[in-house]
């Protein structure tokens, strides 16, 4: 930790500009132009402008650009193929304007991955920089959601009817829960990575508060994600013990930084808040059934998407056009001007718009990313817990992709960009050693 800050400040000309760009990228979700009807549109604009400045920065100093290693990685050319197939779908799309809009966002994500990979590649401390930036962003997110939570419990008894008020800087509570849950594994690794006692105590407290807000929001998708994280952590710790991946001291630190905050936060949540059925976490999970309105709607959307895919398995309806086609399927349930914009499953929505080839290409991008992550671990086993925590972040994103639509949310896509870019930059560095 000391070495990172020493080199960072001693050689600031090399690191300060990339760090500023990455920090600005991290705070994309905080942008909210009050004059806009939809702040998501303004955030996409912000991300576009930021990428223009990053490109100009690289053009100003061509020595910083080395695209060849990046484009050798399958993730990148598979993503390029996905974009090409999306572009082909313009030829049969009902609404070309909407196709252009959604395609431009996917293209922006692709360009962002290239730019951020290059920015991370400028420093040997990319992992520390990645952690610090996302934790700084997390502190801002916790402040805006947490201050509201504290205000509520200081006035009245809390129950899940107040959960929507905890959305913080995002559009709704589910998005907030997803970005908070995504960063949990990064907190786990940070505790192990940074040795300073006071910094560890701070990270420990932040982790507990993060858990408390996740319980208070009680997004069912993120409850499933938390369960999955700790199931995978248990398997990892058992394998690490028998395969001697970590020393006994390291295993104790990992256990303490993961399971102990979970136990403490649950104890605090149950002790501070009134005991009633409305705020019981187990009862919240049990509401995931076909009688629940939200669950029932999602199942209906999934059925419509699968019907569309079976009827038209090759070309789909064109990128960005499911929101128009879905009205034909869901017309009996449409109320007023509210239409089912999204399937609430990224994979099914891509399948309806781009057919089986589009879905296969998107899956290939994600699987290729996981393969690169695994190869990084094989080359650099001493950092196995870091790669495992990135895998846990991927798990959270995958669960969210199956139950919501993070591809359409800028703040989720920024995390997706950071995740892929830090893995690619690490892999490139490891391959060149």
Number of C-alpha atoms within 10 A of each C-alpha: 11 10 8 14 13 11 14 18 12 11 11 14 10 14 20 13 14 21 21 12 18 22 18 17 23 22 20 22 26 17 16 17 13 9 8 10 9 12 19 21 15 20 21 21 14 18 22 18 12 18 20 14 12 21 15 12 16 16 12 10 9 10 8 14 16 12 12 8 14 20 14 11 16 16 23 19 14 19 22 17 16 24 20 13 19 25 17 15 25 21 10 13 21 18 15 16 13 18 21 15 13 17 20 16 20 18 17 16 23 16 17 25 23 20 23 24 25 23 24 25 22 16 17 15 17 20 15 16 20 20 17 15 18 20 20 14 21 20 14 16 22 22 14 15 21 21 12 17 22 11 10 16 13 10 8 8 12 19 19 17 10 14 21 15 15 25 20 22 20 24 16 14 20 23 23 26 27 23 21 20 24 25 23 25 23 21 24 24 21 21 23 17 16 15 12 12 10 10 13 18 12 12 19 21 14 19 24 21 18 26 24 22 22 24 23 23 26 21 21 20 20 26 20 14 23 21 11 16 21 15 11 16 20 14 11 14 19 13 13 17 14 9 9 12 18 18 11 12 9 13 18 13 15 20 16 16 22 23 15 14 22 18 12 13 21 16 12 13 20 14 10 11 15 14 13 9 11 13 20 18 18 10 11 17 15 9 14 15 11 12 10 10 12 13 15 14 17 19 15 15 22 18 15 19 26 17 14 22 23 14 11 17 17 17 22 26 26 28 32 28 25 25 17 16 19 20 16 11 18 14 11 8 12 13 8 6 5 9 15 20 15 20 27 21 23 22 21 25 27 27 30 34 30 32 25 20 17 26 21 15 19 22 16 17 21 17 13 18 22 18 14 21 21 19 15 22 18 12 13 14 14 12 14 18 23 20 20 19 20 23 19 25 23 20 18 25 24 18 17 27 18 16 18 22 18 21 22 15 18 22 28 20 20 20 20 19 22 21 20 22 25 24 23 28 24 20 22 19 14 13 10 7 5
